[in-house]
């Protein structure tokens, strides 16, 4: 019988997404555009390499009931394409240079080498999951239970 340890495969390390991604939704003068058009027909996929464990919106401080709701939403969103998620309003891409919350823009720039783009997934009418989107991959950064990162109105 084969040694069980030989069947264990190591999971390769995935480096954080520190580079600005060339996006298309918000082109501005003298700036790279900021919203990934790549693979908009692919189903959404989620990555966790960029989760911010500090600051005001860490995913690690999610309440148990919210965690259950979030996992159900992620399961639902994985069945959607980027195009469908954007069409329904579940997904949006933000140019953080226009964000009214300067604490959020500062934290983003400090922790992610000057990045100024962020994507948002709506979990409930108030709760948001924020991260970097490259094509159909959504790299989770923050959990915003009170809609404070980019408040409405």
C-alpha positions as CSV (number, residue, x, y, z in Angstrom):
1,X,0.0,0.0,0.0
2,X,1.3,3.4,-0.9
3,X,2.4,5.9,1.8
4,X,-0.5,8.3,2.4
5,X,1.9,11.2,2.7
6,X,3.0,10.8,-0.9
7,X,-0.6,11.6,-2.0
8,X,-0.6,15.0,-0.2
9,X,0.0,17.8,-2.7
10,X,1.3,21.1,-1.6
11,X,-0.7,24.2,-2.6
12,X,1.3,26.7,-4.5
13,X,1.7,30.1,-3.0
14,X,-0.3,32.8,-4.8
15,X,1.3,36.3,-4.5
16,X,-0.9,39.2,-3.7
17,X,-2.2,41.4,-6.6
18,X,0.0,44.4,-6.0
19,X,0.2,45.8,-9.6
20,X,-2.4,48.1,-11.1
21,X,-4.5,46.1,-13.6
22,X,-5.2,47.6,-17.0
23,X,-9.0,48.2,-16.9
24,X,-11.5,49.8,-19.3
25,X,-14.5,51.1,-17.4
26,X,-13.0,54.4,-16.0
27,X,-10.3,55.7,-18.4
28,X,-9.0,59.1,-17.2
29,X,-6.5,61.5,-18.6
30,X,-2.9,60.4,-17.7
31,X,-4.2,57.2,-15.9
32,X,-4.5,53.6,-16.8
33,X,-8.1,52.6,-17.2
34,X,-9.5,50.8,-14.1
35,X,-12.1,48.0,-14.7
36,X,-11.1,44.6,-16.2
37,X,-12.9,43.7,-19.4
38,X,-11.1,40.4,-19.6
39,X,-13.4,37.3,-19.7
40,X,-16.7,39.0,-18.8
41,X,-18.5,35.9,-20.0
42,X,-16.7,33.7,-17.5
43,X,-18.3,32.7,-14.2
44,X,-17.1,34.7,-11.2
45,X,-14.3,33.1,-9.2
46,X,-13.1,34.2,-5.8
47,X,-9.5,34.5,-4.5
48,X,-8.3,35.2,-1.0
49,X,-4.6,36.1,-1.4
50,X,-5.3,39.9,-1.0
51,X,-7.5,39.8,2.1
52,X,-6.6,42.8,4.4
53,X,-6.4,41.5,8.0
54,X,-6.2,44.9,9.5
55,X,-7.9,48.3,9.2
56,X,-11.6,49.0,9.6
57,X,-13.0,46.3,7.3
58,X,-11.3,43.0,7.8
59,X,-13.0,39.9,6.6
60,X,-11.7,38.1,9.7
61,X,-14.1,40.1,12.0
62,X,-17.3,39.0,10.2
63,X,-20.2,37.9,12.4
64,X,-21.2,34.3,12.2
65,X,-24.7,35.0,10.7
66,X,-23.1,37.4,8.2
67,X,-20.5,34.7,7.3
68,X,-23.3,32.2,6.5
69,X,-25.1,34.8,4.4
70,X,-21.8,35.7,2.6
71,X,-21.0,32.1,1.7
72,X,-24.5,31.6,0.3
73,X,-24.1,34.7,-1.8
74,X,-20.6,33.7,-3.1
75,X,-22.1,30.3,-4.0
76,X,-24.9,32.1,-5.9
77,X,-22.5,34.5,-7.6
78,X,-20.2,31.7,-8.8
79,X,-23.1,30.7,-11.1
80,X,-23.2,34.1,-12.7
81,X,-21.0,35.6,-15.4
82,X,-19.4,39.0,-14.9
83,X,-21.7,40.4,-17.5
84,X,-24.8,39.1,-15.6
85,X,-23.5,40.3,-12.2
86,X,-23.0,43.8,-13.6
87,X,-26.3,43.8,-15.4
88,X,-28.2,42.9,-12.2
89,X,-26.3,45.5,-10.1
90,X,-24.6,42.8,-7.9
91,X,-21.1,43.8,-9.2
92,X,-19.6,47.2,-9.8
93,X,-16.1,48.5,-10.4
94,X,-15.0,51.7,-8.6
95,X,-12.5,54.3,-9.3
96,X,-11.3,54.9,-5.8
97,X,-9.9,58.3,-6.7
98,X,-13.5,59.4,-6.6
99,X,-14.4,57.7,-3.3
100,X,-15.8,60.0,-0.7
101,X,-14.2,57.9,2.1
102,X,-10.6,59.1,2.4
103,X,-9.8,56.5,5.1
104,X,-10.6,53.8,2.5
105,X,-8.5,55.4,-0.3
106,X,-5.6,55.9,2.1
107,X,-5.7,52.3,3.4
108,X,-6.0,50.9,-0.1
109,X,-3.0,52.9,-1.3
110,X,-0.9,52.1,1.7
111,X,-1.6,48.4,1.8
112,X,-1.7,47.7,-1.9
113,X,1.1,49.8,-3.4
114,X,-0.9,52.8,-4.6
115,X,-3.8,50.9,-6.1
116,X,-6.9,53.0,-6.7
117,X,-9.4,50.6,-8.2
118,X,-11.8,48.4,-6.3
119,X,-14.7,46.1,-7.2
120,X,-17.9,45.7,-5.1
121,X,-20.2,42.7,-4.7
122,X,-23.5,43.4,-3.0
123,X,-24.3,40.9,-0.3
124,X,-27.4,42.6,1.1
125,X,-28.9,46.0,0.7
126,X,-26.2,47.3,3.2
127,X,-23.4,44.7,3.3
128,X,-20.6,44.7,0.7
129,X,-17.6,42.6,-0.2
130,X,-14.8,44.6,-1.8
131,X,-11.8,43.5,-3.8
132,X,-9.8,43.6,-7.0
133,X,-11.4,42.3,-10.2
134,X,-9.4,41.0,-13.1
135,X,-11.7,39.5,-15.6
136,X,-13.9,37.0,-13.9
137,X,-11.6,36.7,-10.8
138,X,-12.6,38.7,-7.7
139,X,-9.7,38.9,-5.2
140,X,-11.3,39.7,-1.9
141,X,-9.9,42.6,0.2
142,X,-12.5,43.9,2.6
143,X,-15.8,43.0,4.3
144,X,-18.0,46.1,4.6
145,X,-21.0,45.2,6.8
146,X,-22.3,48.8,7.1
147,X,-21.8,50.2,3.6
148,X,-19.1,52.6,4.9
149,X,-16.3,52.2,2.3
150,X,-18.3,53.9,-0.4
151,X,-21.6,55.1,1.2
152,X,-24.6,55.8,-1.0
153,X,-25.7,59.4,-1.6
